[in-house]
């Protein structure tokens, strides 16, 4: 239990004690090295997100909120309008780092609203209000992860094998995580689960991060190549699939790390339930379907060169490297949020669990 707490209850992103930097674990160094870095300038923050030093939709949102605090403290304008214009410019710059994860834009927008709500305050009171808002965002995610993990675990039974893709554990969120959260909660409650962990090409988040976290937590984990998922399902080793998400459309289409939709298709074929776990902040209530989700395209050389001692393909070979795919809602058994489990039709489930979102839309 103590070892588990060490792994799942450490903050991988936080505001520095002096409040002048965001302190974070550089996830690109894992599992070989655990390196904490400090980001003080906007370019450092942008790069940390874009280069996947900070990754996972909820984690990115927390990082962005603290980054907004640090950047706000550097603005010297005394007039609020000038201050806000510069604050928004810096937030917009951070928001451009990765387009698919909705938490980034949502939490930055929340910080902007906090800034406007405290416009009548003095400079120090305004900065403290921003810091309080960022801390609230962080704490809310911790609470959400625990609730999501509890709902997810309720769908599993002792002895189940569960396949997961990419990384949706504490590193990608806070504390328990989302898609991996049930593994940690099961460990604490004495429920035995076996995790089958896809390596998740081309950036290997499953191999480098998920298997690292699960092994450190004492969870029974087996790492497999992405193209082995069908085999372990056919052999009856998998009773459920659980993944995180970066953005969910109103109809239930869910964007997650590339390869997720393939897992869902296989699960459908073998009659295995496929669950998407994520906080309500990843539901984009302005996005009708997955066709409206922008998919980030990344450097093609990640396929040919990254993590290899030498390139595995000729320089002149073209590569296509989308970072995410969208799993069609028809392939998803349930979407698990901090407020409960949503079953199809998802638009109706969302409306029941999140009525305030629809009231806001009706008022517009």
NORCORMO-V186197 format. One record per residue. N is the residue number from 1. SS is DSSP state (a for helix, b for strand, c for the rest). BURIAL is I if it has 24 or more other ideal C-beta (glycine too) atoms within 12 Angstrom, else O. Layout:
# NORCORMO-V186197
n=N ss=SS burial=BURIAL
n=N ss=SS burial=BURIAL
This chain:
# NORCORMO-V186197
n=1 ss=c burial=O
n=2 ss=a burial=O
n=3 ss=a burial=O
n=4 ss=a burial=I
n=5 ss=a burial=O
n=6 ss=a burial=O
n=7 ss=a burial=I
n=8 ss=a burial=I
n=9 ss=c burial=O
n=10 ss=c burial=I
n=11 ss=c burial=I
n=12 ss=c burial=I
n=13 ss=b burial=I
n=14 ss=b burial=I
n=15 ss=b burial=I
n=16 ss=c burial=O
n=17 ss=c burial=O
n=18 ss=c burial=O
n=19 ss=c burial=I
n=20 ss=c burial=O
n=21 ss=c burial=I
n=22 ss=b burial=I
n=23 ss=b burial=I
n=24 ss=b burial=I
n=25 ss=b burial=I
n=26 ss=c burial=I
n=27 ss=a burial=I
n=28 ss=a burial=I
n=29 ss=a burial=O
n=30 ss=c burial=I
n=31 ss=c burial=I
n=32 ss=c burial=O
n=33 ss=c burial=O
n=34 ss=c burial=O
n=35 ss=c burial=O
n=36 ss=b burial=I
n=37 ss=b burial=I
n=38 ss=b burial=I
n=39 ss=b burial=I
n=40 ss=c burial=I
n=41 ss=c burial=O
n=42 ss=a burial=I
n=43 ss=a burial=O
n=44 ss=a burial=I
n=45 ss=a burial=I
n=46 ss=a burial=I
n=47 ss=a burial=I
n=48 ss=a burial=I
n=49 ss=a burial=I
n=50 ss=a burial=I
n=51 ss=c burial=I
n=52 ss=c burial=I
n=53 ss=c burial=I
n=54 ss=c burial=I
n=55 ss=c burial=I
n=56 ss=c burial=I
n=57 ss=a burial=I
n=58 ss=a burial=I
n=59 ss=a burial=I
n=60 ss=a burial=I
n=61 ss=a burial=I
n=62 ss=a burial=I
n=63 ss=a burial=I
n=64 ss=a burial=I
n=65 ss=a burial=I
n=66 ss=a burial=I
n=67 ss=a burial=I
n=68 ss=a burial=I
n=69 ss=a burial=I
n=70 ss=a burial=I
n=71 ss=a burial=I
n=72 ss=a burial=I
n=73 ss=a burial=I
n=74 ss=c burial=O
n=75 ss=c burial=I
n=76 ss=c burial=O
n=77 ss=c burial=O
n=78 ss=c burial=O
n=79 ss=c burial=O
n=80 ss=a burial=O
n=81 ss=a burial=O
n=82 ss=a burial=O
n=83 ss=a burial=I
n=84 ss=a burial=I
n=85 ss=a burial=O
n=86 ss=a burial=I
n=87 ss=a burial=I
n=88 ss=a burial=I
n=89 ss=a burial=O
n=90 ss=a burial=I
n=91 ss=a burial=I
n=92 ss=a burial=O
n=93 ss=a burial=I
n=94 ss=a burial=I
n=95 ss=a burial=I
n=96 ss=c burial=O
n=97 ss=c burial=I
n=98 ss=c burial=I
n=99 ss=c burial=I
n=100 ss=c burial=I
n=101 ss=c burial=I
n=102 ss=a burial=I
n=103 ss=a burial=I
n=104 ss=a burial=I
n=105 ss=a burial=I
n=106 ss=a burial=I
n=107 ss=a burial=I
n=108 ss=a burial=I
n=109 ss=a burial=I
n=110 ss=a burial=I
n=111 ss=a burial=I
n=112 ss=a burial=I
n=113 ss=a burial=O
n=114 ss=a burial=I
n=115 ss=a burial=I
n=116 ss=a burial=O
n=117 ss=a burial=O
n=118 ss=c burial=I
n=119 ss=c burial=O
n=120 ss=c burial=O
n=121 ss=c burial=O
n=122 ss=c burial=O
n=123 ss=a burial=O
n=124 ss=a burial=O
n=125 ss=a burial=O
n=126 ss=a burial=I
n=127 ss=a burial=I
n=128 ss=a burial=O
n=129 ss=a burial=I
n=130 ss=a burial=I
n=131 ss=a burial=I
n=132 ss=a burial=I
n=133 ss=a burial=I
n=134 ss=a burial=I
n=135 ss=a burial=I
n=136 ss=a burial=O
n=137 ss=a burial=I
n=138 ss=a burial=I
n=139 ss=a burial=O
n=140 ss=a burial=I
n=141 ss=a burial=I
n=142 ss=a burial=I
n=143 ss=a burial=O
n=144 ss=a burial=I
n=145 ss=a burial=I
n=146 ss=a burial=I
n=147 ss=a burial=I
n=148 ss=a burial=I
n=149 ss=a burial=I
n=150 ss=a burial=I
n=151 ss=a burial=I
n=152 ss=a burial=I
n=153 ss=a burial=I
n=154 ss=c burial=O
n=155 ss=c burial=I
n=156 ss=c burial=I
n=157 ss=c burial=O
n=158 ss=c burial=O
n=159 ss=c burial=O
n=160 ss=c burial=I
n=161 ss=b burial=I
n=162 ss=b burial=I
n=163 ss=b burial=I
n=164 ss=b burial=I
n=165 ss=c burial=I
n=166 ss=c burial=I
n=167 ss=c burial=I
n=168 ss=c burial=I
n=169 ss=c burial=I
n=170 ss=a burial=I
n=171 ss=a burial=I
n=172 ss=a burial=I
n=173 ss=c burial=I
n=174 ss=c burial=I
n=175 ss=c burial=I
n=176 ss=c burial=I
n=177 ss=c burial=I
n=178 ss=c burial=I
n=179 ss=c burial=I
n=180 ss=c burial=I
n=181 ss=a burial=I
n=182 ss=a burial=I
n=183 ss=a burial=I
n=184 ss=a burial=I
n=185 ss=a burial=I
n=186 ss=a burial=I
n=187 ss=a burial=I
n=188 ss=a burial=I
n=189 ss=a burial=O
n=190 ss=c burial=O
n=191 ss=c burial=I
n=192 ss=c burial=O
n=193 ss=c burial=I
n=194 ss=b burial=I
n=195 ss=b burial=I
n=196 ss=b burial=I
n=197 ss=b burial=I
n=198 ss=b burial=I
n=199 ss=c burial=I
n=200 ss=c burial=I
n=201 ss=c burial=I
n=202 ss=c burial=I
n=203 ss=c burial=I
n=204 ss=c burial=I
n=205 ss=a burial=I
n=206 ss=a burial=I
n=207 ss=a burial=I
n=208 ss=a burial=I
n=209 ss=a burial=I
n=210 ss=a burial=I
n=211 ss=a burial=I
n=212 ss=a burial=I
n=213 ss=a burial=I
n=214 ss=a burial=I
n=215 ss=a burial=I
n=216 ss=a burial=I
n=217 ss=c burial=I
n=218 ss=c burial=I
n=219 ss=c burial=I
n=220 ss=b burial=I
n=221 ss=b burial=I
n=222 ss=b burial=I
n=223 ss=b burial=I
n=224 ss=b burial=I
n=225 ss=c burial=O
n=226 ss=a burial=I
n=227 ss=a burial=O
n=228 ss=a burial=I
n=229 ss=a burial=I
n=230 ss=a burial=I
n=231 ss=a burial=O
n=232 ss=a burial=I
n=233 ss=a burial=I
n=234 ss=a burial=O
n=235 ss=c burial=O
n=236 ss=c burial=O
n=237 ss=c burial=I
n=238 ss=c burial=I
n=239 ss=c burial=I
n=240 ss=b burial=I
n=241 ss=b burial=I
n=242 ss=b burial=I
n=243 ss=b burial=I
n=244 ss=c burial=I
n=245 ss=c burial=I
n=246 ss=c burial=I
n=247 ss=b burial=I
n=248 ss=b burial=I
n=249 ss=c burial=I
n=250 ss=c burial=I
n=251 ss=c burial=I
n=252 ss=c burial=I
n=253 ss=c burial=I
n=254 ss=b burial=I
n=255 ss=b burial=I
n=256 ss=b burial=I
n=257 ss=b burial=I
n=258 ss=c burial=I
n=259 ss=c burial=I
n=260 ss=a burial=I
n=261 ss=a burial=I
n=262 ss=a burial=I
n=263 ss=a burial=I
n=264 ss=a burial=I
n=265 ss=a burial=O
n=266 ss=a burial=I
n=267 ss=a burial=I
n=268 ss=a burial=O
n=269 ss=a burial=O
n=270 ss=a burial=I
n=271 ss=c burial=O
n=272 ss=c burial=I
n=273 ss=b burial=I
n=274 ss=b burial=I
n=275 ss=b burial=I
n=276 ss=b burial=I
n=277 ss=b burial=I
n=278 ss=c burial=I
n=279 ss=c burial=I
n=280 ss=a burial=I
n=281 ss=a burial=I
n=282 ss=a burial=I
n=283 ss=b burial=I
n=284 ss=c burial=I
n=285 ss=c burial=I
n=286 ss=c burial=O
n=287 ss=c burial=I
n=288 ss=c burial=O
n=289 ss=c burial=O
n=290 ss=a burial=I
n=291 ss=a burial=O
n=292 ss=a burial=O
n=293 ss=c burial=I
n=294 ss=c burial=I
n=295 ss=c burial=I
n=296 ss=c burial=I
n=297 ss=b burial=O
n=298 ss=c burial=I
n=299 ss=c burial=O
n=300 ss=c burial=O
n=301 ss=a burial=O
n=302 ss=a burial=I
n=303 ss=a burial=I
n=304 ss=a burial=O
n=305 ss=c burial=O
n=306 ss=c burial=I
n=307 ss=c burial=O
n=308 ss=c burial=O
n=309 ss=c burial=O
n=310 ss=c burial=O
n=311 ss=c burial=O
n=312 ss=c burial=O
n=313 ss=c burial=O
n=314 ss=c burial=O
n=315 ss=c burial=O
n=316 ss=c burial=O
n=317 ss=c burial=O
n=318 ss=c burial=O
n=319 ss=c burial=O
n=320 ss=c burial=O
n=321 ss=c burial=O
n=322 ss=b burial=I
n=323 ss=c burial=I
n=324 ss=b burial=I
n=325 ss=b burial=I
n=326 ss=b burial=I
n=327 ss=b burial=I
n=328 ss=c burial=I
n=329 ss=a burial=I
n=330 ss=a burial=O
n=331 ss=a burial=I
n=332 ss=c burial=I
n=333 ss=c burial=I
n=334 ss=b burial=I
n=335 ss=b burial=I
n=336 ss=b burial=I
n=337 ss=b burial=I
n=338 ss=c burial=I
n=339 ss=c burial=I
n=340 ss=b burial=O
n=341 ss=b burial=I
n=342 ss=b burial=I
n=343 ss=b burial=I
n=344 ss=c burial=O
n=345 ss=c burial=O
n=346 ss=a burial=I
n=347 ss=a burial=I
n=348 ss=a burial=O
n=349 ss=a burial=I
n=350 ss=a burial=I
n=351 ss=a burial=O
n=352 ss=a burial=O
n=353 ss=a burial=I
n=354 ss=c burial=I
n=355 ss=a burial=O
n=356 ss=a burial=O
n=357 ss=a burial=I
n=358 ss=a burial=O
n=359 ss=a burial=O
n=360 ss=a burial=O
n=361 ss=a burial=O
n=362 ss=a burial=O
n=363 ss=a burial=O
n=364 ss=c burial=O
